[in-house]
């Protein structure tokens, strides 16, 4: 067994409804997710990415193949609590995860259910709320918070369980741009400062570009896997499965199509601007 915190081997899954067997939603997905990494899984609706997410802490079990969490087979019912303690899940709608009328009580809910001692719960709640930048709101009512703040409380509730990995399934889908930025900054901080392994399921190119590794899914299969800077250069392949690329990459790709020699690996706005400035400077020198 590798040292991967999550490992899938030829994972296949199909939903069965009233005896009718549907097509494969996951069709032979093999992935190793290393401890401390930040992996984005990108794909259209129907690509299988959310179904994959639900396999990573045994909400769903494989129709075929295997999923291991820290070496534990997710089919091992006796180890379900260990699996859920290792991998926490954050979903699209924070209202579905918030269960209490006061922020700090909500964050304490899961560790209380796990039987964590009260003084340890207090420490975990405070630490989790500080980590997501919501400590000053600990006595507030969650329903009065903004969408981004609610999602950060939901993340704190998962953090209080002390998982080594967090899987976030489209956590910004219901948020405005400010809320999205808040949540993405929180996710990056969790990974880089606290060392938590992050798996981010998204259909936003700009979010995927912030990960260390990008896995692209289409029709239940992995069609690309690598650093975002490398994967997004495969513009034609991504367009072929109905995905766009970040606006910076698209602009440089269009210039290339027009015969201009520019690199495609300038992902950020600043990098793209530098490429264009150099291009304009060359044009000036030539004239």
Phi, psi and omega in degrees: 000134179286175179273014178301137177285329174229134179223128171244138180237111177047044184293125175235146179208139174220140176279133178250123182235119175049045176084343180274130178266123181272168177299161178297128174272325172240131191230074176082050181271119177240117182219143168245124178249117187278148177302137177082000182274164175236104186248128173257138175246115188248140176177162176292166166303134181090000181282342181103000187293320179287326175296320176300314182305318184288346174277343190279349167223032169068025168293319171245152177245148185299145166280334177201159183080192186224152168230129177241134174244112183053040178085355181266128175292126184294346176283350182281095185300329181293341182253013185302318180296321178298319180296314182291331176287329182280319183238115176263151182243136172238130186256178182302311190258108182298332180299334179282347181251347182269123189242349184244169183265355177229138186307308186292331177291325178295316182293331180281346190302308184294311179299328176299316180293334178277356179079024178290138180300147186306317182293327177290322177300314180303315181295316182295318181297312180298315180298316182296316181292324177293321182299321182265006177072029182238015184298322182291347179258015190298334181258010180278163172275126183303326185291348178268357182274162174288167180302315180296321178293319178300318181294325177292326175294319178299319177295319178299322179299324176287318180300326182295344175278356179058049177284156176272343182221141174237130175254123181246116184263098180051053188291345182253006188300329185257012187253155173281172184304324179293314178298320178300315181296319179302312184292318179296320177297321178296315181298314181296321179294319178304315183289311190277326183265316184267350177074017179285135174290131183238130170242114184251116176270126185206160168241008178268121181300319185292330176287316180300326182294342183273351180281167175278330183222141183236124175249122181256130180244145173209132177051042174079006181237157171276120182254347175202147183204117180172189176295140181309320182300326179278313185297319184289347175285345181273058190302313183298319180297318181292319178296328181295334177257020172081015179256149172267184175234167178305150184302326179296313180295319180300317180298313181294323178296319178297322177296319178298318179300330180273005175092010180269131183277093177230151177285154179259002187264013177273093187278316185281161177303319183294316180296318180296317180298321179296319178299314182293323178297317179296321179298315180293323179296318177297318179300319180296319180297320182293326182277000000 
